[in-house]
């Protein structure tokens, strides 16, 4: 199970690096700081899944859950959201090393 979490963490880290690279390219081109929000990035890549995700959250969790939680995340910079997601997934897959090495019981 930890392998799956670590692999998903790697994928989100790659997405964070990609979003940060795009933000830095846009910032240099416009000569001002430009950070793409998670919502803008999601709409640019797949607008249909954003609507589907909103419907699923409102139907299965709570009607106000989208406005309280997800809408806040969609306004944050995409590179920061992906970095936090990568960290959470890495922590979820972390296993403590055995205190006496691999030969302990």
C-alpha positions, 0 to 999 in steps of 0.5 A: 500500500505504501508503494501506491501512496509513494507513486501517487506522491511522485505524480503530484510532485511532477504536477507541482513542478510542471505548474511551477515551471509554467508559472515561472515562464509566465512571470518572466514573460509578463515581467510580474508575478503570475500564479495560476490558480488550481481552478484555472488549471483544472478548467484549462485541462478538463472543464467537464470533470470540474463540474462532475466533481462539484456534483459528486461532492454536493450529492455525496458529502454535503451541499455546502462542502463544495463552497466551504472546502473545495472552492477555497482550494481552487483559488490557491496556486496550483503548484502549492496545492500539488506540493501539499498533496504530494507531502500528504500522500508521502506521509500516508505511505511512510513506514517507520524503519524497524528499530533493529534493522531488517533482521528484527522480529 
